[in-house]
Amino acid sequence: MEYSINKGIGETVEYKGLKAQYLFIFAAGLLALFVLFVVMYMCGVPQWFCIGFGAVSATALVALTFRLNARYGRYGLMKVAAVKYHPRYIINRRRLTRIVGRRRKEVQNEKHA
C-alpha cells in the first residue's frame, strides 16, 4: 500500500483530497479525540460508551473537515476568519473642507521652502 503525500515542489501538502490547513485540522482533531478517549476510559467511563463516543466524534470530525475543504478550498477558511477583523465601515468625523484645506497649506509650505 503506497500513499503519495506531496504533489510536487511548491505545491501545498495534499492527502486523500485534504489540502493545506485542513490536513492539520484533521490530524490534530483525531489526536485530540484519541487523548479524550483515553482520559475518559481511565476515569472509569464504561468501555462501550467510550468506543461509541470516539466513533461518532471521529465520523463527525472527518465529515466536517472534508466539508470545509470542499466549501472553502485552499485559502478560503483563512479569508473567512480574516473578514472578522475588517471594519464594516470607516467613520471620518472631520469636515471635507478641513481635510482639503490642510493639504492646500502643506502644498503652499512646500512651494515656499
Protein Blocks (a to p, Z undefined) as FASTA:
>chain_A
ZZdfbfbehiacdeehiahjlmmmmmmmmmmmmmmmmmmmmnopafklmmmmmmmmmmmm
mmmmmmmmmmnommlmmmmmmmmmpcfbdcdfbdfklmmmmmmmmmmmmmmZZ
